């Protein structure tokens, strides 16, 4: 028996290792594109500007030592060891960290606490760790001061906006740097030719986005692996061919000696050295497609050693060819393999660009799900892989911005200054959020939290200060983009929250609605009416307005509320929460549909699923009533009405209330009534709201609501279109909200 158990365990382990290795292989084409192509431009960006005169071995070895230790401390230690462990049920990224904080404390602003969501969490079943004194103090601080939650949200949006900025800068930097290698062999090409070729490649890259990464995904991993083999092979060749002494650069002494000689110029060069870790954030951001173990294997066993060899080899070449500092990467490639390496380099930059563009689409989709971004069209390019999406409006805007950066800057040094600032800002935001995670989620000591921040945050701040000093040399671009995106997100979130607050404050109670109906002569027509609103209790104001103007509605009404929760994906069995509104003879139901920030918001069979869940709810009620009738315990189905009509399923068959002026013949089989009503037709009812600031509002509020938010609403997709509602079955109710 023990031998059988041991053999089963061994088989399961082998299966786990096989799966992890397969995922590690696939991760090369998605996760490491940016990180692996950085050797093309790191030395060029570093030895420019004030560091250009420093060309001795000590300076070159000092830069190499800085690169090696930066790669070791940030991607290897910070991300591979610590940050990957802060996943949100397998998902990574800035929103994943924010989601963890929101669920373990009241730090969030993106969704309100809802009793219906208390059991939605899909956290792994683990023994809860008791709160420490420090964690309680921090949680109480955020609960007490609303401004602290606002600041935290702005920090999260800052990190998100910088990742979107990466989506502009990464393709331009990578493609332009790769194409510039042509000038090594085709000497008559000038800057205009290089810019034109880079623009053609970028246009082709964005034009192919609508096919989806799944169409060419099988090529990504082999290209990146071929690229890693090329740069590591060339690196080994250069180390032994030119200067094996570069192996000594692993000693931190060379860093000390570098700053001793270069001083302020050495500090300024950090803005170029930081480019060696571009793309490291993707190890965490793309975690949802892979696993912690597979990402750690891929980086530590393959990517990290190959990058170390590539940087060492280039430094060895530079130590003997100091005049080639501005084109060292391509000049260091042996003549016999130049063109194959150049072709693979160009393909690798395209793969790296594809990864960050896809990540940008994913982040904007998450922001849209949490009401922090205007409604845009989202196309799912793969039926098998959930996360592969395409957003046409964002794609073409990114393309125009990339072309503008290439044509406007025309210089990889300035683009590198902008790129470095965007990258290090995202990493520092992650460090700040990890500080809160360690204390409030992991409930570790404050000493460990400060040690984490001191170790990684101090290094990132050093790089950040060097990048910030180059604001006038291109660093202003990511700051401008970030300010615009954060402003757009904040205004959209503010306007949407004001709209939802107005609906909650002006909802009509069920008692008032019932009292209103007899005097209107209500007529019930065959069919099902789906009433969409943000109101989770009571009657939405737009439906009361509709009934007052047109006193008729469907035989069966289902009030639908779409609710975003701070988890990546809601399990299918917890997505729909169905309840009855009022006594059974009214045929009023409410369905709260919950989506995570990485869930699909629209579905072609949503109507079928919704009606199926209501049917399932009625069947469970009927069974529960029968059990009560024969004296057995009912099935624990909670049937929650509103405004004085709260009942349990067992009592639903006995409780009746005379509350309306019309009379319905209630069939004994409510499920059959539901199916017959479905055959008669389903109508979708949604509010077409126009939001204006009150006359007494300040000038700033009027400008934000009336001008900016109004402009965004007019130019975003209409709610009905975004929800995929059939146009022929749609009824829109015009509403004016004064907020």
C-alpha positions as CSV (number, residue, x, y, z in Angstrom):
1,X,0.0,0.0,0.0
2,X,2.8,2.4,0.9
3,X,4.6,1.6,-2.3
4,X,1.4,2.4,-4.3
5,X,1.1,5.7,-2.5
6,X,4.7,6.6,-3.1
7,X,4.4,5.7,-6.8
8,X,1.2,7.9,-7.1
9,X,3.0,10.8,-5.4
10,X,6.0,10.4,-7.7
11,X,3.7,10.4,-10.8
12,X,1.9,13.6,-9.6
13,X,5.3,15.3,-9.0
14,X,6.5,14.3,-12.5
15,X,3.2,15.7,-13.9
16,X,3.7,19.0,-11.9
17,X,7.3,19.3,-13.2
18,X,6.2,18.6,-16.8
19,X,3.5,21.2,-16.6
20,X,5.7,23.8,-15.0
21,X,8.4,23.3,-17.6
22,X,5.8,23.6,-20.4
23,X,4.6,26.9,-18.9
24,X,8.1,28.1,-18.4
25,X,8.7,27.5,-22.1
26,X,5.6,29.4,-23.1
27,X,6.5,32.3,-20.8
28,X,9.6,33.1,-22.9
29,X,7.3,34.5,-25.7
30,X,5.1,36.5,-23.3
31,X,6.9,37.6,-20.2
32,X,10.5,38.3,-21.1
33,X,10.4,40.1,-24.4
34,X,11.3,43.6,-23.0
35,X,13.8,42.3,-20.5
36,X,15.7,40.2,-23.1
37,X,16.0,42.9,-25.8
38,X,17.4,45.5,-23.4
39,X,21.0,44.7,-24.2
40,X,20.5,46.3,-27.6
41,X,20.4,49.8,-26.1
42,X,21.6,49.8,-22.4
43,X,25.3,50.6,-23.0
44,X,24.4,53.1,-25.7
45,X,22.0,55.0,-23.4
46,X,24.4,54.8,-20.5
47,X,27.5,56.1,-22.3
48,X,25.8,59.2,-23.6
49,X,25.7,62.7,-22.4
50,X,27.9,63.5,-19.4
51,X,29.4,60.0,-19.2
52,X,30.7,60.0,-22.7
53,X,34.3,61.1,-21.8
54,X,34.6,58.1,-19.3
55,X,35.9,55.2,-21.4
56,X,38.5,53.5,-19.3
57,X,38.2,49.9,-18.1
58,X,37.3,51.0,-14.6
59,X,34.3,53.0,-15.9
60,X,33.2,50.2,-18.2
61,X,33.6,47.5,-15.5
62,X,31.8,49.8,-13.1
63,X,28.8,50.1,-15.4
64,X,28.8,46.3,-15.9
65,X,28.9,45.7,-12.2
66,X,26.0,48.1,-11.7
67,X,24.0,46.2,-14.4
68,X,24.8,42.8,-12.9
69,X,23.8,43.8,-9.3
70,X,20.7,45.7,-10.5
71,X,19.6,42.5,-12.4
72,X,20.3,40.5,-9.3
73,X,18.6,42.8,-6.7
74,X,15.4,43.8,-8.6
75,X,14.3,41.1,-11.0
76,X,15.9,38.1,-9.2
77,X,15.4,39.0,-5.5
78,X,12.5,41.4,-5.5
79,X,10.3,40.0,-8.1
80,X,11.2,36.3,-8.4
81,X,11.6,35.7,-4.7
82,X,9.1,38.1,-3.0
83,X,6.6,39.9,-5.3
84,X,5.5,36.8,-7.1
85,X,4.3,35.5,-3.8
86,X,1.8,38.4,-3.5
87,X,-0.5,37.0,-6.3
88,X,-4.2,37.6,-6.1
89,X,-5.5,34.0,-6.6
90,X,-2.9,33.5,-9.4
91,X,-3.2,37.0,-10.9
92,X,-0.4,39.6,-10.8
93,X,0.0,43.3,-11.4
94,X,-0.8,46.6,-9.7
95,X,-4.6,45.8,-9.5
96,X,-3.9,42.4,-8.0
97,X,-2.0,44.1,-5.1
98,X,-4.7,46.7,-4.7
99,X,-7.4,43.9,-4.8
100,X,-5.6,42.1,-1.9
101,X,-5.5,45.2,0.2
102,X,-9.2,46.0,-0.5
103,X,-10.3,42.5,0.5
104,X,-8.3,42.4,3.7
105,X,-9.2,45.9,4.9
106,X,-11.3,48.9,4.0
107,X,-8.7,50.6,1.9
108,X,-10.6,50.5,-1.4
109,X,-12.6,53.1,-3.2
110,X,-13.3,51.2,-6.5
111,X,-16.3,49.2,-5.1
112,X,-18.5,49.6,-2.1
113,X,-18.9,46.8,0.5
114,X,-21.9,44.7,-0.3
115,X,-23.3,42.0,1.8
116,X,-23.9,40.0,-1.3
117,X,-20.2,39.9,-2.0
118,X,-19.1,38.5,1.4
119,X,-19.0,35.0,0.1
120,X,-17.6,35.7,-3.4
121,X,-13.9,35.7,-2.3
122,X,-11.9,32.8,-3.8
123,X,-8.9,33.0,-1.5
124,X,-7.1,29.8,-0.9
125,X,-8.3,28.0,2.2
126,X,-5.5,28.7,4.7
127,X,-5.4,29.3,8.4
128,X,-6.0,33.0,9.0
129,X,-3.0,34.8,10.5
130,X,-4.0,37.0,13.4
131,X,-3.6,40.8,12.9
132,X,-0.6,42.4,14.4
133,X,-0.8,45.6,16.3
134,X,0.8,47.5,13.5
135,X,-1.5,46.0,10.9
136,X,-4.5,47.0,12.9
137,X,-3.2,50.5,13.3
138,X,-2.7,50.9,9.5
139,X,-6.1,49.4,8.7
140,X,-7.8,51.8,11.2
141,X,-5.9,54.7,9.8
142,X,-7.2,54.0,6.2
143,X,-10.7,53.4,7.5
144,X,-10.7,56.7,9.5
145,X,-9.2,59.0,6.9
146,X,-11.0,59.0,3.5
147,X,-8.1,61.1,2.0
148,X,-5.7,58.3,2.7
149,X,-7.8,55.9,0.5
150,X,-7.9,58.6,-2.2
151,X,-4.1,58.9,-2.1
152,X,-3.8,55.1,-2.3
153,X,-6.1,54.9,-5.3
154,X,-4.1,57.7,-7.0
155,X,-0.9,55.8,-6.4
156,X,-2.4,52.7,-8.0
157,X,-3.6,54.7,-11.0
158,X,-0.2,56.3,-11.3
159,X,1.4,52.8,-11.6
160,X,-1.3,51.8,-14.1
161,X,-0.8,54.9,-16.2
162,X,2.9,54.4,-16.3
163,X,2.4,50.8,-17.6
164,X,0.2,52.3,-20.3
165,X,3.1,54.7,-21.0
166,X,5.3,51.7,-21.4
167,X,2.9,50.5,-24.1
168,X,3.9,53.7,-26.0
169,X,7.7,53.8,-25.3
170,X,8.6,50.1,-25.3
171,X,7.8,49.5,-29.0
172,X,9.4,52.7,-30.1
173,X,12.6,52.2,-28.1
174,X,12.9,48.5,-29.1
175,X,12.1,48.8,-32.8
176,X,14.2,52.0,-33.3
177,X,17.2,50.5,-31.5
178,X,17.0,47.3,-33.5
179,X,16.6,49.0,-36.9
180,X,19.5,51.4,-36.2
181,X,21.8,48.3,-36.5
182,X,21.4,48.6,-40.2
183,X,23.7,51.6,-40.3
184,X,26.6,49.3,-39.3
185,X,26.4,47.4,-42.6
186,X,24.5,49.8,-44.8
187,X,26.5,53.0,-44.2
188,X,24.6,55.3,-46.6
189,X,21.4,55.1,-44.5
190,X,20.8,58.3,-42.7
191,X,18.5,59.1,-39.7
192,X,15.5,59.7,-41.9
193,X,15.8,56.3,-43.4
194,X,16.0,54.6,-40.0
195,X,13.0,56.5,-38.7
196,X,11.0,55.6,-41.8
197,X,11.8,51.9,-41.5
198,X,11.0,51.9,-37.8
199,X,7.6,53.6,-38.6
200,X,6.8,51.0,-41.2
201,X,7.5,48.2,-38.7
202,X,5.4,49.9,-36.0
203,X,2.4,50.4,-38.4
204,X,2.6,46.7,-39.4
205,X,2.8,45.7,-35.8
206,X,-0.3,47.6,-34.8
207,X,-2.2,46.7,-38.0
208,X,-1.8,43.0,-37.1
209,X,-3.1,43.3,-33.6
210,X,-6.7,42.5,-34.6
211,X,-5.6,39.0,-35.5
212,X,-4.8,38.4,-31.8
213,X,-1.6,37.0,-30.3
214,X,-3.0,33.4,-30.5
215,X,-2.6,33.4,-34.3
216,X,1.2,33.8,-34.1
217,X,1.7,32.8,-30.5
218,X,3.4,29.6,-31.3
219,X,6.3,31.5,-32.8
220,X,7.0,33.8,-29.8
221,X,8.8,31.4,-27.5
222,X,11.1,30.0,-30.2
223,X,12.1,33.5,-31.3
224,X,12.9,34.6,-27.8
225,X,14.8,31.4,-27.1
226,X,16.8,31.8,-30.3
227,X,17.5,35.4,-29.3
228,X,18.8,34.3,-25.9
229,X,21.0,31.7,-27.5
230,X,22.4,34.4,-29.8
231,X,23.2,37.0,-27.2
232,X,24.6,34.4,-24.7
233,X,26.7,32.8,-27.5
234,X,28.0,36.1,-28.7
235,X,28.7,37.1,-25.1
236,X,30.8,34.0,-24.4
237,X,32.7,34.6,-27.6
238,X,33.5,38.2,-26.8
239,X,34.5,37.4,-23.2
240,X,37.2,34.9,-24.3
241,X,38.0,36.8,-27.5
242,X,38.6,40.3,-26.0
243,X,38.8,40.5,-22.2
244,X,38.2,37.6,-19.8
245,X,38.9,40.1,-16.9
246,X,35.2,41.3,-17.1
247,X,34.3,38.3,-14.9
248,X,35.8,40.3,-12.1
249,X,33.1,42.9,-12.5
250,X,30.8,40.8,-10.2
251,X,32.7,42.5,-7.4
252,X,30.9,45.5,-5.9
253,X,34.3,47.2,-5.6
254,X,34.0,48.3,-9.2
255,X,30.7,50.1,-8.4
256,X,32.5,52.0,-5.6
257,X,35.4,52.8,-7.9
258,X,33.0,54.0,-10.6
259,X,31.2,56.5,-8.5
260,X,34.6,57.6,-7.0
261,X,35.8,58.6,-10.4
262,X,32.6,59.6,-12.2
263,X,30.9,61.2,-9.2
264,X,27.8,63.2,-10.4
265,X,28.2,62.0,-13.9
266,X,28.1,58.5,-12.6
267,X,24.8,59.2,-10.8
268,X,23.4,60.8,-14.0
269,X,24.3,57.6,-15.9
270,X,21.9,55.6,-13.8
271,X,19.1,56.8,-16.0
272,X,20.6,54.6,-18.8
273,X,21.6,51.7,-16.6
274,X,18.0,51.3,-15.3
275,X,17.0,50.2,-18.8
276,X,18.6,46.8,-18.1
277,X,15.5,46.0,-16.0
278,X,12.8,47.2,-18.5
279,X,10.2,44.5,-18.6
280,X,10.9,43.0,-15.2
281,X,7.4,44.1,-14.0
282,X,6.0,41.8,-16.6
283,X,7.2,38.8,-14.5
284,X,4.5,39.8,-12.0
285,X,1.9,41.4,-14.3
286,X,1.6,38.4,-16.6
287,X,1.5,35.9,-13.8
288,X,-2.1,35.1,-14.5
289,X,-1.2,33.1,-17.7
290,X,1.4,31.0,-15.9
291,X,2.5,30.0,-12.4
292,X,4.9,31.3,-9.8
293,X,7.1,28.2,-10.2
294,X,7.3,28.4,-14.0
295,X,8.1,32.1,-14.1
296,X,10.9,31.5,-11.5
297,X,12.3,28.6,-13.4
298,X,12.3,30.5,-16.7
299,X,14.0,33.6,-15.2
300,X,16.6,32.0,-12.9
301,X,17.6,29.1,-15.1
302,X,17.6,30.7,-18.5
303,X,17.0,34.4,-18.8
304,X,19.2,35.7,-16.0
305,X,22.3,33.7,-17.0
306,X,21.9,34.6,-20.7
307,X,21.5,38.3,-19.9
308,X,24.6,38.2,-17.6
309,X,26.7,36.7,-20.4
310,X,25.4,39.2,-22.9
311,X,26.3,42.2,-20.8
312,X,29.7,40.8,-19.9
313,X,30.5,40.0,-23.5
314,X,29.6,43.5,-24.7
315,X,31.6,45.1,-21.9
316,X,34.6,42.9,-22.9
317,X,34.3,44.2,-26.5
318,X,34.0,47.8,-25.3
319,X,37.1,47.5,-23.2
320,X,39.1,47.0,-26.4
321,X,37.0,49.1,-28.7
322,X,36.2,52.3,-26.7
323,X,35.4,54.3,-29.8
324,X,32.3,52.1,-30.5
325,X,30.4,53.1,-27.4
326,X,27.4,54.4,-29.4
327,X,27.0,51.2,-31.5
328,X,28.6,48.6,-29.3
329,X,25.9,45.9,-29.4
330,X,25.9,45.4,-33.2
331,X,29.7,46.1,-33.5
332,X,30.4,43.3,-31.0
333,X,28.6,40.7,-33.2
334,X,31.1,38.6,-35.2
335,X,30.9,39.3,-39.0
336,X,29.8,35.8,-39.9
337,X,26.6,35.9,-37.8
338,X,25.7,39.6,-38.1
339,X,22.7,39.3,-40.4
340,X,21.1,36.3,-38.7
341,X,21.5,38.0,-35.3
342,X,20.1,41.2,-36.7
343,X,17.0,39.5,-38.1
344,X,16.4,37.7,-34.9
345,X,16.9,40.9,-32.9
346,X,14.3,42.7,-35.0
347,X,11.8,39.8,-34.5
348,X,12.6,39.7,-30.8
349,X,11.8,43.5,-30.5
350,X,8.5,42.9,-32.2
351,X,7.7,40.0,-29.8
352,X,8.6,42.2,-26.9
353,X,6.5,45.0,-28.2
354,X,3.6,42.7,-28.7
355,X,3.8,41.6,-25.1
356,X,3.6,45.1,-23.7
357,X,0.8,46.1,-26.1
358,X,-1.3,43.1,-25.0
359,X,-0.6,44.0,-21.4
360,X,-1.8,47.5,-22.1
361,X,-5.1,46.1,-23.5
362,X,-5.5,43.9,-20.4
363,X,-4.9,46.8,-18.0
364,X,-7.4,49.1,-19.7
365,X,-9.9,46.3,-19.7
366,X,-9.4,46.0,-15.9
367,X,-9.8,49.7,-15.4
368,X,-12.9,49.7,-17.5
369,X,-14.4,46.9,-15.4
370,X,-13.8,48.9,-12.2
371,X,-15.3,52.1,-13.6
372,X,-12.0,53.9,-14.0
373,X,-11.9,54.1,-17.8
374,X,-14.5,55.1,-20.4
375,X,-16.3,52.3,-22.1
376,X,-14.4,51.0,-25.1
377,X,-14.9,48.1,-27.5
378,X,-13.2,44.9,-26.4
379,X,-12.8,42.1,-28.8
380,X,-11.8,38.6,-27.6
381,X,-9.4,37.2,-30.1
382,X,-9.3,33.7,-28.7
383,X,-12.1,31.4,-27.7
384,X,-9.6,29.2,-25.7
385,X,-7.4,31.7,-23.9
386,X,-9.5,34.2,-21.9
387,X,-7.0,37.0,-21.5
388,X,-6.2,37.6,-25.2
389,X,-8.2,40.7,-26.1
390,X,-8.0,43.5,-28.7
391,X,-9.3,47.1,-28.2
392,X,-9.4,48.9,-31.6
393,X,-9.6,52.5,-30.2
394,X,-6.7,52.0,-27.9
395,X,-4.7,50.2,-30.6
396,X,-4.8,53.0,-33.1
397,X,-4.2,55.6,-30.4
398,X,-1.1,53.7,-29.3
399,X,0.1,53.5,-32.9
400,X,-0.3,57.3,-33.4
401,X,1.5,58.0,-30.2
402,X,4.3,55.6,-31.0
403,X,4.8,57.2,-34.5
404,X,4.7,60.6,-32.9
405,X,7.4,59.6,-30.4
406,X,9.6,58.1,-33.2
407,X,9.2,61.1,-35.5
408,X,9.3,63.7,-32.7
409,X,12.3,62.4,-30.7
410,X,14.2,60.6,-33.5
411,X,16.8,59.7,-30.8
412,X,16.9,56.6,-28.7
413,X,18.7,58.5,-25.9
414,X,15.7,60.8,-25.3
415,X,13.3,58.0,-25.7
416,X,15.4,56.0,-23.2
417,X,15.2,58.8,-20.7
418,X,11.4,58.7,-20.9
419,X,11.3,54.9,-20.9
420,X,13.5,54.6,-17.8
421,X,11.3,57.0,-15.8
422,X,8.2,55.1,-16.7
423,X,9.7,51.8,-15.8
424,X,11.2,52.8,-12.4
425,X,8.0,54.6,-11.4
426,X,6.0,51.4,-11.8
427,X,8.5,49.4,-9.8
428,X,8.5,51.9,-6.9
429,X,4.7,51.9,-6.8
430,X,4.9,48.1,-6.5
431,X,7.4,48.4,-3.6
432,X,5.0,50.8,-1.8
433,X,2.1,48.5,-2.2
434,X,4.2,45.5,-1.1
435,X,5.0,47.4,2.1
436,X,1.2,47.5,2.9
437,X,0.8,43.8,1.7
438,X,3.5,42.6,4.0
439,X,2.0,44.3,7.1
440,X,-1.8,44.1,6.5
441,X,-2.2,40.9,4.4
442,X,0.7,38.7,5.4
443,X,0.7,40.2,8.9
444,X,4.4,40.2,9.2
445,X,6.4,42.5,11.5
446,X,6.9,46.1,10.6
447,X,10.7,45.5,10.7
448,X,10.4,43.1,7.7
449,X,8.3,45.6,5.8
450,X,10.8,48.4,6.4
451,X,13.7,46.1,5.5
452,X,11.9,45.3,2.2
453,X,11.4,49.0,1.4
454,X,14.9,49.9,2.5
455,X,16.5,47.2,0.4
456,X,14.6,47.7,-2.8
457,X,12.9,51.1,-2.4
458,X,16.2,52.9,-1.7
459,X,17.8,51.5,-4.9
460,X,14.7,52.4,-6.9
461,X,14.6,55.9,-5.5
462,X,18.3,56.3,-6.5
463,X,17.4,55.4,-10.1
464,X,14.2,57.5,-10.0
465,X,16.2,60.6,-8.9
466,X,18.6,60.1,-11.9
467,X,15.7,59.6,-14.3
468,X,13.9,62.6,-12.8
469,X,16.9,64.8,-13.5
470,X,16.5,64.1,-17.2
471,X,12.9,65.4,-17.4
472,X,14.0,68.1,-19.8
473,X,15.7,65.5,-22.0
474,X,12.7,63.4,-22.7
475,X,11.6,62.4,-19.2
476,X,8.7,64.9,-19.4
477,X,6.9,62.6,-21.8
478,X,5.8,59.7,-19.4
479,X,5.0,62.4,-16.8
480,X,2.7,64.2,-19.2
481,X,1.1,60.9,-20.4
482,X,0.7,59.8,-16.8
483,X,-0.9,63.1,-15.7
484,X,-3.4,62.9,-18.6
485,X,-4.3,59.2,-18.0
486,X,-4.6,59.6,-14.2
487,X,-6.8,62.7,-14.8
488,X,-9.0,60.9,-17.3
489,X,-9.4,57.9,-15.0
490,X,-10.0,60.0,-11.9
491,X,-12.6,62.2,-13.7
492,X,-14.4,59.1,-15.2
493,X,-14.5,57.4,-11.8
494,X,-15.7,60.6,-10.1
495,X,-18.5,61.2,-12.6
496,X,-19.5,57.5,-12.5
497,X,-19.6,57.5,-8.7
498,X,-21.7,60.6,-8.6
499,X,-24.1,59.1,-11.1
500,X,-24.4,55.9,-9.0
501,X,-24.9,58.0,-5.8
502,X,-27.7,59.9,-7.4
503,X,-29.5,56.7,-8.4
504,X,-29.1,55.3,-4.9
505,X,-30.4,58.4,-3.3
506,X,-33.4,58.7,-5.6
507,X,-34.4,55.1,-5.8
508,X,-38.1,54.4,-5.2
509,X,-39.1,52.1,-2.3
510,X,-41.2,49.1,-3.2
511,X,-44.0,50.3,-0.9
512,X,-44.1,53.7,-2.7
513,X,-44.0,52.1,-6.1
514,X,-46.9,49.8,-5.2
515,X,-48.9,52.7,-3.8
516,X,-48.3,54.6,-7.0
517,X,-49.4,51.9,-9.4
518,X,-53.2,51.5,-8.7
519,X,-53.9,55.1,-9.7
520,X,-52.0,54.7,-13.0
521,X,-54.0,51.7,-14.3
522,X,-51.1,49.5,-14.8
523,X,-51.2,47.0,-17.7
524,X,-49.1,43.8,-17.7
525,X,-48.0,42.7,-21.2
526,X,-46.6,39.3,-22.1
527,X,-42.8,38.7,-22.0
528,X,-39.8,39.4,-19.8
529,X,-38.5,42.8,-19.0
530,X,-34.8,43.0,-18.0
531,X,-34.3,46.3,-16.1
532,X,-30.6,47.3,-16.0
533,X,-29.4,49.7,-13.3
534,X,-26.8,50.2,-10.5
535,X,-29.5,49.9,-7.8
536,X,-29.2,46.7,-5.8
537,X,-32.4,47.3,-3.7
538,X,-35.6,49.2,-4.3
539,X,-36.9,50.4,-7.7
540,X,-34.4,52.3,-9.9
541,X,-35.5,55.9,-10.6
542,X,-35.5,55.4,-14.4
543,X,-38.1,52.6,-14.2
544,X,-40.3,54.6,-11.9
545,X,-40.1,57.5,-14.4
546,X,-41.0,55.1,-17.2
547,X,-44.0,53.7,-15.4
548,X,-45.3,57.2,-14.5
549,X,-45.1,58.1,-18.2
550,X,-46.2,54.9,-19.8
551,X,-48.2,52.7,-17.3
552,X,-47.4,49.3,-18.7
553,X,-44.7,46.7,-18.2
554,X,-44.0,43.1,-18.7
555,X,-45.5,40.0,-17.2
556,X,-42.2,39.2,-15.5
557,X,-39.7,41.8,-14.4
558,X,-36.0,41.0,-13.6
559,X,-34.0,43.9,-12.1
560,X,-30.4,43.3,-13.2
561,X,-27.5,44.9,-11.4
562,X,-24.0,44.4,-12.8
563,X,-21.5,44.6,-9.9
564,X,-17.7,44.6,-10.1
565,X,-15.9,43.0,-7.2
566,X,-12.2,43.2,-6.2
567,X,-11.2,39.7,-7.2
568,X,-9.8,38.6,-10.6
569,X,-12.5,36.2,-11.6
570,X,-15.8,35.3,-10.0
571,X,-16.5,31.5,-10.0
572,X,-19.4,30.6,-12.3
573,X,-21.5,29.2,-9.3
574,X,-21.2,32.5,-7.5
575,X,-21.7,34.9,-10.4
576,X,-25.6,35.2,-10.2
577,X,-27.4,36.1,-7.0
578,X,-31.2,35.8,-7.6
579,X,-33.9,36.9,-5.2
580,X,-37.6,37.7,-5.3
581,X,-38.8,41.3,-5.0
582,X,-42.1,41.4,-3.1
583,X,-44.8,38.7,-3.0
584,X,-44.7,35.9,-5.6
585,X,-47.8,37.1,-7.5
586,X,-46.0,40.2,-8.6
587,X,-43.4,38.2,-10.6
588,X,-40.6,40.7,-9.7
589,X,-37.1,39.3,-9.4
590,X,-33.7,40.8,-8.8
591,X,-30.4,39.4,-10.1
592,X,-27.1,40.7,-9.1
593,X,-24.5,39.7,-11.6
594,X,-20.9,39.8,-10.2
595,X,-17.8,40.2,-12.3
596,X,-14.1,40.2,-11.3
597,X,-11.8,42.8,-12.8
598,X,-10.5,40.2,-15.3
599,X,-13.8,38.6,-16.1
600,X,-15.6,39.0,-19.4
601,X,-18.3,41.7,-18.9
602,X,-20.5,40.7,-21.9
603,X,-21.5,37.3,-23.1
604,X,-23.6,36.1,-26.1
605,X,-25.6,33.7,-24.0
606,X,-26.0,36.1,-21.0
607,X,-29.8,36.2,-21.5
608,X,-30.0,32.4,-21.5
609,X,-27.8,32.1,-18.4
610,X,-29.8,34.8,-16.5
611,X,-33.2,33.3,-17.2
612,X,-31.8,29.8,-16.4
613,X,-30.6,31.0,-13.0
614,X,-34.1,32.5,-12.3
615,X,-35.6,29.2,-13.3
616,X,-33.2,27.3,-11.1
617,X,-34.1,29.6,-8.2
618,X,-37.8,28.9,-8.7
619,X,-37.3,25.2,-8.8
620,X,-35.3,25.2,-5.6
621,X,-38.1,27.2,-3.9
622,X,-40.8,24.8,-5.1
623,X,-38.8,21.9,-3.7
624,X,-38.3,23.8,-0.4
625,X,-42.0,24.5,-0.1
626,X,-42.9,20.8,-0.7
627,X,-40.4,19.8,2.0
628,X,-42.0,22.2,4.4
629,X,-45.5,20.9,3.6
630,X,-44.5,17.4,4.5
631,X,-42.8,18.6,7.7
632,X,-39.1,18.3,6.6
633,X,-36.4,21.0,6.7
634,X,-36.4,23.2,3.7
635,X,-33.5,23.7,1.4
636,X,-31.5,26.7,2.6
637,X,-32.4,29.1,-0.1
638,X,-32.5,32.7,0.9
639,X,-35.3,34.6,-0.8
640,X,-34.7,38.3,-0.1
641,X,-37.3,40.9,-1.2
642,X,-37.1,44.5,-0.5
643,X,-38.8,47.2,1.6
644,X,-40.7,45.0,4.0
645,X,-41.0,41.9,1.9
646,X,-38.2,39.7,3.2
647,X,-39.2,36.0,3.3
648,X,-37.6,32.6,3.5
649,X,-38.2,30.0,0.8
650,X,-40.1,27.8,3.2
651,X,-42.6,30.5,4.1
652,X,-43.0,31.9,0.6
653,X,-45.9,29.6,-0.3
654,X,-47.9,30.7,2.7
655,X,-47.2,34.5,2.8
656,X,-49.3,36.7,0.7
657,X,-49.8,40.4,0.9
658,X,-52.5,42.5,-0.7
659,X,-50.5,45.5,-1.9
660,X,-51.5,46.5,-5.5
661,X,-54.5,47.5,-7.4
662,X,-54.1,44.9,-10.2
663,X,-54.7,41.2,-9.9
664,X,-52.6,38.4,-11.5
665,X,-53.7,34.9,-12.0
666,X,-50.6,33.1,-10.6
667,X,-49.9,29.7,-12.1
668,X,-48.9,26.9,-9.9
669,X,-45.9,26.4,-12.1
670,X,-43.9,29.6,-12.0
671,X,-41.1,28.0,-14.1
672,X,-43.6,27.3,-16.9
673,X,-44.8,30.9,-16.7
674,X,-41.2,32.1,-17.0
675,X,-40.5,29.9,-20.1
676,X,-43.7,31.0,-21.7
677,X,-42.8,34.7,-21.1
678,X,-39.4,34.1,-22.6
679,X,-41.1,32.7,-25.8
680,X,-43.2,36.0,-25.9
681,X,-40.0,38.0,-26.1
682,X,-37.3,39.6,-23.9
683,X,-37.0,43.4,-23.7
684,X,-34.0,45.2,-22.3
685,X,-34.6,48.5,-20.5
686,X,-31.7,50.8,-19.6
687,X,-31.3,54.5,-18.7
688,X,-29.8,56.9,-21.2
689,X,-28.5,59.4,-18.7
690,X,-27.3,63.0,-19.1
691,X,-25.4,64.2,-16.1
692,X,-25.1,67.9,-15.2
693,X,-23.6,69.6,-12.1
694,X,-26.0,71.5,-9.9
695,X,-26.3,75.2,-10.5
696,X,-24.9,75.8,-7.0
697,X,-21.8,73.7,-7.7
698,X,-18.3,75.3,-7.9
699,X,-16.8,76.2,-11.2
700,X,-14.3,73.3,-11.0
701,X,-17.0,70.8,-10.5
702,X,-19.1,72.2,-13.4
703,X,-16.0,72.1,-15.6
704,X,-15.2,68.5,-14.6
705,X,-18.8,67.1,-14.8
706,X,-20.3,69.2,-17.6
707,X,-17.3,69.6,-19.9
708,X,-14.8,66.8,-19.4
709,X,-17.0,64.0,-18.1
710,X,-19.7,65.0,-20.6
711,X,-17.1,64.8,-23.4
712,X,-15.9,61.4,-22.3
713,X,-19.4,60.0,-22.1
714,X,-20.4,61.3,-25.5
715,X,-17.3,59.8,-27.1
716,X,-17.3,56.5,-25.3
717,X,-19.4,53.5,-26.3
718,X,-23.1,53.6,-25.1
719,X,-23.9,51.3,-22.2
720,X,-26.3,49.2,-24.3
721,X,-23.6,48.6,-26.9
722,X,-20.9,47.9,-24.3
723,X,-23.2,45.3,-22.7
724,X,-24.0,43.7,-26.1
725,X,-27.7,44.3,-25.8
726,X,-29.6,43.5,-29.1
727,X,-30.7,46.8,-30.6
728,X,-34.1,45.5,-31.7
729,X,-35.0,44.5,-28.1
730,X,-33.7,47.7,-26.4
731,X,-35.8,50.4,-24.7
732,X,-33.8,53.4,-23.5
733,X,-35.2,55.8,-20.9
734,X,-33.9,59.4,-21.1
735,X,-32.9,60.8,-17.7
736,X,-31.3,64.0,-16.5
737,X,-29.3,63.7,-13.3
738,X,-28.3,66.9,-11.3
739,X,-25.4,65.9,-9.2
